[in-house]
Amino acid sequence: MTATAHAASADTAPSLSQTIAEWGSRLAVRDLPEPVIEKADLLLVDVIGLCLAARRSDYVGAVLRSAEPGHSTAFGHAARLTAADAALLNGTAAHGEDFDDTFEGGPVHSGAVIVPAVLAAAERDGLPPERILLGIAAGTELLCRLGLTAPKAIHRAGFHPTAVLGALASAFAVGVALGQDAAALRQGLGIAGSTASGIIEYLGDGSWTKRMHAGWAAQSGLRAARMGGAGFIGARRVLEGEHGFFRAFAPSIEPLVGELVGDLGARWVSERITFKPFPCGTMVQPYIDCAAMLRAEGLDWREVRAIRCLTSDGYVHRLWEPLALKRRPPTDYAAKFSVPFGVALGLVRGHADLPDFTPETIADPDLLRVAGLVGYEIDPADPYPARFTGHIEVQLADGSRREMRQDHMRGGVDAPLSRADVERKFLRNAAYGGVRDPERMLGLVRRVLADGAPAIAALREDEGQAV
């Protein structure tokens, strides 16, 4: 085949976005495996609880002051916002404490993007519960699959995968929830590619921008889906094109498109979505567990003289370097993305909860002393991003050494949190955010997948009594 003929063939072959759109247009509730339905339900609980936990934070307040009035619900607030601003605020709140779900196989956060986008669309358009369920299931599946297509490459290029991939996935989620046909879904994906953004420079100074990435992706997808449904034309080969998404955001790797569309609909990778036990960076969490287990075994942090951790090269630039900054995080938010600080919390306090990441905590001399002892060594055999592991070797004052390993992230497929665990997390988060009756609020959240749009409005209407 000549080069010209090959180009013509590629031009007429179905694009990746077309394949995805055709699957989404045919998707019905009967196609969803029970674990996927259960996951969607738990994501609703987790995300809304996180919105309540962050509702009094400075960063959520700033987003709220920037928003425009409308008719959509901002969870935990009396104000009614435009649908796009509700998606932005709810997504920012859900992701703001880095306590939202993640995905084993590629570090993307799906619930904080997809749930706010779908609920904003559902409330605006009065959608029934089955459309909400389909939108959440389809969007989270696409976001997780996109996370598998370019291992490590998006971070390596300086972008946040949740932010850039989330714009595409939320457009798809909203389009499926609205019942759009394949043509409209494809246009929405094509448009969303031009709205994707989110650099990771927040790592340098602990600034707030990562917090808005999920919300920005949610509102971008919401707008892209509605534009696509209204007839606006998006790029047909938005993902694989010569100037497309993969080349822009993951230029160092040939994308694994088989992970994206190879068995779409036959296998649901979103079943591996992980609910976090700690409010901090995903890959920090197994190290906290290792440190806390050593403490539980009787290790006295006052006797520690040096700490060495084995780690992956894939997140050294995010969670380990510059090492001096990671040992003394400049802000409480920066502390969430520091393995040395996480190890210190595990050894000194035995836990890492929302109140453990504060301006006072990052000045705690005991935590800073231990964090200052933590170093790392790259392990070429580390399985990241397929698995998130932890390892700590501690040298004590008497010259002895203690070691702890964890080959998985707690909350994931090897040690999943139960429904009861996720609901207890919701209740703690709601209480942390000042909700007066967390149990009642949980009951209202449970109604969303039973009653649809009216239940979303009820959360707002009953808020004065519930919060």
Beta strands, then each sheet from edge to edge (+ up, - down):
strand 1: 69-73
strand 2: 80-81
strand 3: 102-103
strand 4: 273-274
strand 5: 304-311
strand 6: 374-378
strand 7: 390-396
strand 8: 401-406
sheet 1: 1+ 2-
sheet 2: 3+ 4-
sheet 3: 6+ 5+ 7- 8+
end
